[in-house]
Amino acid sequence: MVCKKCEKKTSTVATADPSRPAGATRVIGENKLLTARARAAPYAKPGQNKGKVNTYGNKCIDCKQSVQQNNATRCQKCAYKTGLCAICGNMVLNTKRYKQSSK
């Protein structure tokens, strides 16, 4: 379960933009030792250095199962059960009168 704001984040495809030239992002004369920290760390925990930090890494906050979505803090099962967005944690659905099992 994902809110409208986070749905835009998940709908983007991780490919190169065909309308942009390939050399537009390349910097000439850059010191790579100084700018290496500014680049994204491929093995960093999801959600790190953001407002909502998932201390469990790639695991759900509630049930500690592995999470499939990038930057998600809850699995789909726990997000639907609590009615919260899996990424940002905002209330998406009111589950007060829902009859849900505890499985």
NORFENJO-V963729 format. One record per pair of residues at least 12 apart in sequence whose C-alpha atoms are under 10 Angstrom apart, sorted by the first residue. I is the first residue (numbers start at 1). J is the second residue. Records with the same first field share a line. If there is no record, write none. Layout:
I->J / J
//
This chain:
1->74 / 75 / 76 / 77 / 78 / 79 / 80 / 81 / 82 / 83 / 84 / 85 / 86 / 87 / 89 / 92 / 93
2->72 / 76 / 79 / 80 / 83 / 84 / 85 / 86 / 87 / 88 / 89 / 90 / 91 / 92
3->84 / 85 / 86 / 87 / 88 / 89 / 90 / 91 / 92 / 93
4->85 / 92
5->85 / 87 / 88
6->72 / 85 / 86 / 87 / 88
7->85 / 87
9->70 / 71 / 87
10->69 / 70 / 71 / 87
44->57
45->57 / 58 / 70 / 71
46->58 / 59 / 69 / 70 / 71 / 72 / 73
47->70 / 71 / 72 / 73 / 87 / 88
48->71
50->71
51->88
52->71 / 72 / 73 / 87 / 88 / 89
53->71 / 72 / 73 / 88
54->71 / 72 / 73 / 74 / 87
55->73
56->73
57->71 / 72 / 73
58->70 / 71 / 72 / 73 / 74 / 75
59->72 / 73 / 74 / 75
60->72 / 73 / 74 / 75 / 76 / 77 / 78 / 79 / 86
61->73 / 74 / 75 / 78
62->74 / 75 / 78 / 79 / 82
63->75 / 77 / 78
65->78
67->86
69->86 / 87
70->87
71->86 / 87 / 88
72->85 / 86 / 87 / 88 / 89
73->85 / 86 / 87 / 88 / 89
74->86 / 87 / 88 / 89
75->87
77->103
79->91 / 92 / 93
80->92 / 93 / 94 / 95
81->93 / 94 / 95 / 98 / 100 / 101 / 102
82->94 / 95 / 96
83->95 / 96
//
